């Protein structure tokens, strides 16, 4: 059984004290993996588009160093989205800070709505790749919130035999119930755990302000919300049970039947 800690926060200031406090608590709870939401290490998208590149770089470099050091200090694996500057281009990536190393995975699919157009701001790698890793005999996969809408992402997770998907999000605009239903369905039809860490704070779209509502959740392989946070800052320690994973797979047989279809198709 693996323990994962979800931290529900707004954008962190240029100081280690707040994140150090929570990571110390996470380590003390026995968690080995910690998940942060989108735009927690950096300012939100609508602020980034107006921010000088030099300021974004300073923000990211400070957070990279801080999280790398804290991963070593508390012997944790920390999963968090961050914005990297490569030449003149901004790259939106998921970072995996561990005591041994730091690895990055670029986002594959970007939101491109008129009020929230990440596709126009961030560089695209041109190749499809996802991040996976193992901890305490659990196979973890990671994807950005927007990517959770696409079958391609879940097919990749299943092909890699992922047990638990870590999902950092930045969800607002009265979408709470829609996200709950989407992720319950994905957890059930793939018989996996989903841990979603949503950010807090405010966003301004076209002069209208909106709140990020939290509601970070743990969903079981049976598609049920086991635990959740409210709209306040906080943390939640989640247990990933291999026995429950195997039970769900055995009962529902979704993975076995999907494999049969793929075999016959080939």
Order of alpha helices (4+ residues) and beta strands (2+ residues): beta-alpha-beta-alpha-alpha-beta-beta-beta-beta-beta-alpha-beta-beta-alpha-beta-alpha-beta-beta-beta-beta-beta-beta-alpha-alpha
